[in-house]
């Protein structure tokens, strides 16, 4: 099975760009420690998602 990835796969939608702008404005008011905590929590969620995707692909469920 061949998997071809389109370059547009990595582009953010307009909604995602808007969400990033909202986060940027929200972070302006946070203390440094709060931003670090948010970043670490986000990275943990991304890693868990990656593990789930890897497991689904390994079991041919994806």
N, C-alpha and C positions, 0 to 999 in steps of 0.2 A: 504494500500500500504506500503510495507516494503522497506526501503532504506538502503542498505549496502554500507559502505564506505571502499574502498580499501586503505590500508596503503600507497601505492604508490601515491595516490592522493596528498599527502603532499610533495612529493619529487619534487625538481626543475629539470627541463629539462637542458640539456647541454647549450642550448641557454640562459635560464634564469640565470644560473650560470655565463655565460660569461657577460651578462648584468650587473649583480651585481659587477663583477670584474671591469668593465668599470666605473660604478658609484663610486666605491671605489677610483679608481685612480682620477676621476674627483673631488671628494670631498677633496682630499688631497690638492688641490690648492685653495679651497674656504675658506673664512673667517667663523668663528663660526656662526655669525648671518645669513649668507647665507645658511648654512647647516640647521639651525633651521627653517628658512623660508621654505626651500624645504621640510623638514620633516613635518611641519604643513600642507603645501599644499597637500602632499602625503596622510597624514592621513585624510584630508577632502575628498579627492577623494575616498579613501577606504570606508569611512563611507557612502558616497553617493551611491557607488556601492552596499554596503550591504543593504541599504534602498531599492534600486531598486530590488535586488534579493528577499528580504523579501516581497515586494509588489507583485512581479510576482508569488511567491509561494503562497501567500495569495489568489490571484485571479486565481490559478491553470493554469497559463500561462507558467510556467517553466517546 
